[in-house]
Amino acid sequence: MHRLVLGTHNQKKGQELAQLLAPHGFALSTLADFPNPLEVEETGETFAENAALKATQQARHLNAWVLGEDSGLCVDALDGRPGIYSARFAAPDATDEANNARLLQELAEIPDDRRSAYYVCHATLSDPNGVIRAYCESRCHGRIRREPTGAGGFGYDPLFEIVEYHQTFAELGAGVKAALSHRGRTMRRMIPQMIAIARDGDWNSEAAQPAGDEPSNSHVSKVAPAVKS
């Protein structure tokens, strides 16, 4: 097994990533499994820059292979906002509900045919020396509904409708979301790169060991990998 730290405190995001990666032989942990993870300031101006900061800085700090990911929602009628500020659209420590409420407020006068949007996910893999070894970015297109629908997912999922399915991400099951989502698409393109690195013997299997114990299995999923899109 190849140890890998998912560079996130977001439990739901970590679970989604674990579902995609665990079946491929990676022993996964998140920052919640470490007593002293670095608080990386997201000072980048793009998803790619922020993902690189999260991966490289955390990797050097933990002496571990780290997968850094930055993602967000871009709304065409808002000139791409909230974008990299998606998690803090309403306020620095905003809840999902507050962010969704602000988005609906800003789109209140926008007609349905102009409510197009897309999710972006950029993932970056860093080795323990802080060297970027792989990266990938993908998008998922949809539109913003006028009110939240569904109980699944997180973030803007209750508002983000996949037009072809006539359902929001919060209504779609986890398997369908994994097949369609920006995060799922990104990881399906990243996984072959990660497997190639591991096969080359350039992956230190002793890295990413949470202090004081064996790696937590709380984020390891037994779910089969999503079908390729």
MIKETOR-46720 format. One line per field, with one value per residue (C-alpha): x, y, z; residue number from 1; residue in three letters. Coordinates in steps of 0.02 Angstrom, whole numbers. Layout:
px = X	...
py = Y	...
pz = Z	...
num = NUM	...
residu = ALA	...
# end
This chain:
px = 0	60	28	-55	-118	-270	-231	-401	-492	-658	-726	-852	-724	-603	-733	-767	-582	-560	-698	-603	-426	-436	-475	-310	-195	-172	-180	-269	-272	-327	-259	-379	-269	-117	-93	-1	-50	3	-127	-91	-145	-236	-153	-158	-261	-314	-371	-205	-101	-198	-191	-2	16	-86	9	190	186	94	205	364	285	223	364	229	154	10	-133	-186	-351	-438	-613	-757	-908	-899	-1060	-1061	-1184	-1069	-913	-847	-883	-875	-730	-582	-683	-823	-798	-800	-920	-1035	-902	-730	-807	-969	-1077	-1139	-1312	-1247	-1150	-1301	-1410	-1290	-1280	-1469	-1477	-1353	-1443	-1618	-1648	-1557	-1674	-1660	-1575	-1430	-1398	-1263	-1118	-979	-881	-691	-572	-383	-280	-92	18	177	314	384	516	382	409	252	242	70	-77	-243	-396	-573	-743	-924	-1057	-1233	-1347	-1405	-1580	-1689	-1700	-1603	-1658	-1593	-1508	-1343	-1176	-1109	-1065	-1172	-1232	-1416	-1418	-1310	-1417	-1352	-1468	-1469	-1525	-1646	-1573	-1450	-1291	-1380	-1516	-1402	-1330	-1147	-1104	-1183	-1103	-933	-953	-1007	-925	-775	-686	-722	-662	-503	-459	-491	-359	-241	-248	-148	-10	-6	-3	142	242	208	256	421	464	476	344	405	279	333	280	116	109	-7	86	61	-42	-76	-160	-344	-459	-605	-580	-550	-697	-741	-841	-785	-704	-819	-846	-742	-833
py = 0	175	304	464	615	704	886	934	959	943	773	757	805	680	543	579	572	413	326	362	321	182	42	76	28	194	199	361	486	667	815	769	616	724	826	970	998	1160	1297	1339	1513	1505	1657	1595	1679	1517	1343	1275	1394	1355	1167	1179	1278	1152	1003	1064	1157	1019	885	967	998	818	734	644	621	744	766	949	994	1159	1167	1284	1346	1469	1554	1630	1770	1822	1828	1667	1705	1638	1540	1518	1604	1475	1412	1589	1676	1742	1766	1699	1560	1544	1389	1301	1371	1549	1530	1458	1599	1731	1645	1642	1824	1877	1775	1828	1932	1814	1714	1526	1527	1629	1528	1417	1369	1244	1162	1159	1038	1053	918	922	780	826	712	737	858	976	932	925	755	760	876	883	994	953	1036	986	1096	1128	1269	1349	1315	1443	1345	1203	1026	863	809	736	812	973	1150	1212	1037	1070	1212	1136	1045	923	973	805	718	854	831	922	844	835	726	611	459	453	334	443	599	515	472	647	768	880	789	617	669	744	591	471	568	578	396	327	455	406	220	248	337	196	63	151	122	308	312	302	186	243	423	498	400	490	521	396	265	169	268	293	188	306	383	221	169	-4	70	18	152	257	204	304	445
pz = 0	-40	94	37	132	63	97	164	329	237	291	150	19	95	87	-97	-138	-36	-133	-293	-234	-104	-228	-316	-173	-84	107	137	278	289	386	526	559	603	763	681	500	420	394	213	159	-7	-83	-263	-397	-481	-429	-494	-388	-229	-258	-281	-120	-22	-92	-85	80	170	94	158	328	351	254	156	-16	-19	-140	-137	-216	-246	-316	-332	-427	-571	-625	-799	-756	-612	-721	-646	-465	-332	-409	-293	-156	-163	15	86	-33	103	238	288	394	297	306	150	185	194	32	-56	8	-58	-227	-243	-192	-326	-458	-407	-565	-684	-799	-810	-980	-908	-749	-824	-712	-694	-555	-568	-480	-490	-404	-375	-310	-216	-154	23	-44	-107	-290	-397	-479	-562	-585	-675	-692	-747	-755	-741	-821	-760	-704	-543	-482	-393	-231	-148	-188	-116	45	-18	-62	9	-40	-184	-231	-185	-314	-451	-577	-707	-847	-934	-773	-715	-541	-430	-364	-196	-274	-372	-284	-236	-378	-511	-440	-439	-623	-675	-555	-580	-438	-511	-684	-613	-512	-655	-752	-601	-548	-696	-662	-478	-517	-638	-503	-380	-507	-539	-356	-323	-189	-10	72	246	217	275	437	560	722	862	772	615	475	506	399	426	255	160	56	-4	-147	-320	-428	-535	-714	-836	-921
num = 1	2	3	4	5	6	7	8	9	10	11	12	13	14	15	16	17	18	19	20	21	22	23	24	25	26	27	28	29	30	31	32	33	34	35	36	37	38	39	40	41	42	43	44	45	46	47	48	49	50	51	52	53	54	55	56	57	58	59	60	61	62	63	64	65	66	67	68	69	70	71	72	73	74	75	76	77	78	79	80	81	82	83	84	85	86	87	88	89	90	91	92	93	94	95	96	97	98	99	100	101	102	103	104	105	106	107	108	109	110	111	112	113	114	115	116	117	118	119	120	121	122	123	124	125	126	127	128	129	130	131	132	133	134	135	136	137	138	139	140	141	142	143	144	145	146	147	148	149	150	151	152	153	154	155	156	157	158	159	160	161	162	163	164	165	166	167	168	169	170	171	172	173	174	175	176	177	178	179	180	181	182	183	184	185	186	187	188	189	190	191	192	193	194	195	196	197	198	199	200	201	202	203	204	205	206	207	208	209	210	211	212	213	214	215	216	217	218	219	220	221	222	223	224	225	226	227	228	229
residu = MET	HIS	ARG	LEU	VAL	LEU	GLY	THR	HIS	ASN	GLN	LYS	LYS	GLY	GLN	GLU	LEU	ALA	GLN	LEU	LEU	ALA	PRO	HIS	GLY	PHE	ALA	LEU	SER	THR	LEU	ALA	ASP	PHE	PRO	ASN	PRO	LEU	GLU	VAL	GLU	GLU	THR	GLY	GLU	THR	PHE	ALA	GLU	ASN	ALA	ALA	LEU	LYS	ALA	THR	GLN	GLN	ALA	ARG	HIS	LEU	ASN	ALA	TRP	VAL	LEU	GLY	GLU	ASP	SER	GLY	LEU	CYS	VAL	ASP	ALA	LEU	ASP	GLY	ARG	PRO	GLY	ILE	TYR	SER	ALA	ARG	PHE	ALA	ALA	PRO	ASP	ALA	THR	ASP	GLU	ALA	ASN	ASN	ALA	ARG	LEU	LEU	GLN	GLU	LEU	ALA	GLU	ILE	PRO	ASP	ASP	ARG	ARG	SER	ALA	TYR	TYR	VAL	CYS	HIS	ALA	THR	LEU	SER	ASP	PRO	ASN	GLY	VAL	ILE	ARG	ALA	TYR	CYS	GLU	SER	ARG	CYS	HIS	GLY	ARG	ILE	ARG	ARG	GLU	PRO	THR	GLY	ALA	GLY	GLY	PHE	GLY	TYR	ASP	PRO	LEU	PHE	GLU	ILE	VAL	GLU	TYR	HIS	GLN	THR	PHE	ALA	GLU	LEU	GLY	ALA	GLY	VAL	LYS	ALA	ALA	LEU	SER	HIS	ARG	GLY	ARG	THR	MET	ARG	ARG	MET	ILE	PRO	GLN	MET	ILE	ALA	ILE	ALA	ARG	ASP	GLY	ASP	TRP	ASN	SER	GLU	ALA	ALA	GLN	PRO	ALA	GLY	ASP	GLU	PRO	SER	ASN	SER	HIS	VAL	SER	LYS	VAL	ALA	PRO	ALA	VAL	LYS	SER
# end
